[in-house]
């Protein structure tokens, strides 16, 4: 078997402008946070909204908290962004005597929801008929104008900021649009995750006939790379291709495959070990198994040993098959961690 860096054409540097990341095979990540803040300020600050005798303007981007990134793996772009935005605005009726001031709060701008579905709350300071009319205008017209600017931010993130993440192949001066496909992280804040264990008895699950599963799998990657594939939201999304919630810390919850798999991280040792409480949606209510991944880096591969206890006896065979199909095989396909040719 080939040793690290030997025998696989994906490791061979071909003639290209940068001589790196051949065929865009490796996972690359670009922090879009600072760029996003500047772009959102550019799009929203001093935005004028006028119609039917009402004139309003965004006067300040008071708060913008969150993060954004663009990732490339095997020619696919994966975007993650999550922003909490607060805007100050002021407006006036044509011929009116009062300047109305207020705020717009956008708590959850993320790739999980279409911009048309993003929550947006309009408030005002003060009261009176004029103030209420201007508020109604901002609610009905102003929010749509702001959504248009948010759409432009997302377009810029995907088309402008991400330039250079996917590199042209040998003999090409640019990346052909047909060679680029895009998926989003699907970070799902709407999943309601109940506590995994009862604080009263500290017992996992409920009484039923259970068995254990033990499996091992070889991956052509570093131990740290497999660990990242199981704990980084962008990478988990890439191999599951579905809605994901993930908090990679002790006690942090996760939900994968559209909420069909849920659980909690119990122990995390980077590059070495992951312990989870884990359940399949169809199992008896509140019953969780315990899954331990032991990750051991060898000379030319990484060996992952999985042990799962308290699996409902009737689900053992299907659960074992699903580990191989939806986790191990999918991870190998998504990140090129399969056997070298």
Secondary structure, 3 states (H helix, E strand, C coil): CCCCCCCCHHHCCCCCCCCCCHHHCCCEEEECHHHHHHHHHHHHCCCEEEECCEEEEEEEEEEEEEEEEEEEECCEEEEEEEEEEEEEEEEEECCCCCCEEEEEEEEEEECCCCHHHCCCEEEEECCCHHHHHHHHHHHHHHHHHHHHHHHHHHHHHHHHHCCCCCCCCCCCCCCCHHHCEEEECCECCCCCCCCCCCCCCCCCCCCCCEEEEEEEEEECCCHHHHHHHHHCHHHHHHHHCCCEEECCCCCCEEEEHHHCEEEEEEEEECCCEEEEEEEECCCCCCCCEEEEEEEEECCCCEEEEEEEEEEEHHHHHHHHHHHHHHHHHHHHHHHCCCCCC
